Every structure is written in C-alpha cells, then in structure tokens.
Amino acid sequence: MKIVLGLGNPGAVYAGTRHNIGFMVTDRLAAEAGVRFPEHPSREFLAWVAEVPGGGPILAKPATFMNRSGMTAARLAADREVEAENIIVVYDDVNLPYGRIRVRPQGSAGGHNGVRSLVEELGTDAFPRVRLGVQGAGRGDLDLADYVLSEFDREEGGRLDGFIDRGAGAVQAILTNGVAAAMNAFNRPPLDPEEKEIHPDR
C-alpha cells in the first residue's frame, strides 16, 4: 500500500496559493481516480483522506497547518503499517523555477517547514517526493513566507492546469513504474537555457 500526501494549508484563504500546489495535485489525482475527499477531515488522521479502490493509494491532505504535516503522515503510516519509502509527498519548491518538477527518492527538508515536520515525525528523510517549482519571475524582494502564501500571477495561472496535470502524472509514474523511472521521465532540464535553479539541487 502507498500513501500520497499532498502538502498545503487548510482554508479557502490559502486555496489558490503557491504553498498549496501539493493540495491541487492531490485533488487532481482524486478526480482522475473518481474518488472524493470527505467534507470534513478525519479526527484520527488530522487530514482529508480518500482511498482509491482496487489496490490504489491512499490520498491525504493534512488539515493541520503546514508545519504540522508530519502528524498526518505518522498517524496514517502507523495505522496502515506503511513504511516511509511508500509515502509519496507532493509539495511546492521555491528553489525551482515555476513549472519545473523534480522527483527524488529522499532528501533534506531544504527549508520547507512541511517536509521538516515529516522528517521529524517519521524519523527519516527516506521518503519519495515530487517537488513542484513555484519560483516565478515576479518575486522581487518579497519575503519568502509572503511569497509562498501569494497566488500565482496571470501568466502562471494560465499554465497552472497543465502544471497540475504534470504533477499528477509524476505521482502516477512513481506508483506505476517506481521512483527511478519517474525521475527519468520528469527530471528534465528546462527548455529555456537561461532558466536555472535558484540554488543547487538537493
């Protein structure tokens, strides 16, 4: 059994923000599988949880705020006896240009509070992740926290649906073919040679 954990913040005020693209991808996966998240989150798991029938994954969106996301992962993992290597985490990465995807089998939190919480609660960083680049050209001098809690600009919004589709495709590739195959399919260099990462890859 596998768990797909999309990271984000609960509440309508955060729904369209960069920090919530993990939720957006998880919602797309649920729609593609024909399942719905319940209206109210599970008190046991502190999350909205939907299970894909026929041996499919458990989809989850923490109902805690980002920096407590690991509580959901730990509770689900313990209840379903799922090892960390079978928890796929989907989240925003401000160190990647908008639209880029990086699949990794493990790694540090890289300054992401949600991932830091997972590492602390699971006791390991050895869980696969799909990192979704949200660093746009218009950040300027905005504080990091303010930036990730901002909505996508008009140009980015026009490409958002396709980006979400590709993010969902990366998760499906992990589920179907494994992390290595998904890395080969989605960790491609940018089409624009001038488009580079803000920091070296982790």
Secondary structure in CASP SS format (residue, H / E / C, confidence):
PFRMAT SS
TARGET T0000
AUTHOR 0000-0000-0000
METHOD secondary structure of the structure
MODEL  1
M C 1.00
K C 1.00
I E 1.00
V E 1.00
L E 1.00
G E 1.00
L C 1.00
G C 1.00
N C 1.00
P C 1.00
G C 1.00
A H 1.00
V H 1.00
Y H 1.00
A C 1.00
G C 1.00
T E 1.00
R H 1.00
H H 1.00
N H 1.00
I H 1.00
G H 1.00
F H 1.00
M H 1.00
V H 1.00
T H 1.00
D H 1.00
R H 1.00
L H 1.00
A H 1.00
A H 1.00
E H 1.00
A H 1.00
G C 1.00
V C 1.00
R C 1.00
F C 1.00
P C 1.00
E C 1.00
H C 1.00
P C 1.00
S E 1.00
R C 1.00
E C 1.00
F C 1.00
L C 1.00
A E 1.00
W E 1.00
V E 1.00
A E 1.00
E E 1.00
V C 1.00
P C 1.00
G C 1.00
G C 1.00
G C 1.00
P C 1.00
I E 1.00
L E 1.00
A E 1.00
K E 1.00
P E 1.00
A C 1.00
T C 1.00
F C 1.00
M H 1.00
N H 1.00
R H 1.00
S H 1.00
G H 1.00
M H 1.00
T H 1.00
A H 1.00
A H 1.00
R H 1.00
L H 1.00
A H 1.00
A H 1.00
D H 1.00
R H 1.00
E C 1.00
V C 1.00
E C 1.00
A H 1.00
E H 1.00
N H 1.00
I E 1.00
I E 1.00
V E 1.00
V E 1.00
Y E 1.00
D E 1.00
D E 1.00
V E 1.00
N E 1.00
L E 1.00
P E 1.00
Y C 1.00
G C 1.00
R C 1.00
I E 1.00
R E 1.00
V E 1.00
R E 1.00
P C 1.00
Q C 1.00
G C 1.00
S C 1.00
A C 1.00
G C 1.00
G C 1.00
H C 1.00
N H 1.00
G H 1.00
V H 1.00
R H 1.00
S H 1.00
L H 1.00
V H 1.00
E H 1.00
E H 1.00
L H 1.00
G C 1.00
T C 1.00
D C 1.00
A C 1.00
F C 1.00
P C 1.00
R E 1.00
V E 1.00
R E 1.00
L E 1.00
G E 1.00
V E 1.00
Q E 1.00
G C 1.00
A C 1.00
G C 1.00
R C 1.00
G C 1.00
D C 1.00
L C 1.00
D C 1.00
L H 1.00
A H 1.00
D H 1.00
Y H 1.00
V H 1.00
L C 1.00
S C 1.00
E E 1.00
F C 1.00
D C 1.00
R H 1.00
E H 1.00
E H 1.00
G H 1.00
G H 1.00
R H 1.00
L H 1.00
D H 1.00
G H 1.00
F H 1.00
I H 1.00
D H 1.00
R H 1.00
G H 1.00
A H 1.00
G H 1.00
A H 1.00
V H 1.00
Q H 1.00
A H 1.00
I H 1.00
L H 1.00
T H 1.00
N H 1.00
G C 1.00
V H 1.00
A H 1.00
A H 1.00
A H 1.00
M H 1.00
N H 1.00
A H 1.00
F H 1.00
N C 1.00
R C 1.00
P C 1.00
P C 1.00
L C 1.00
D C 1.00
P C 1.00
E C 1.00
E C 1.00
K C 1.00
E C 1.00
I C 1.00
H C 1.00
P C 1.00
D C 1.00
R C 1.00
END
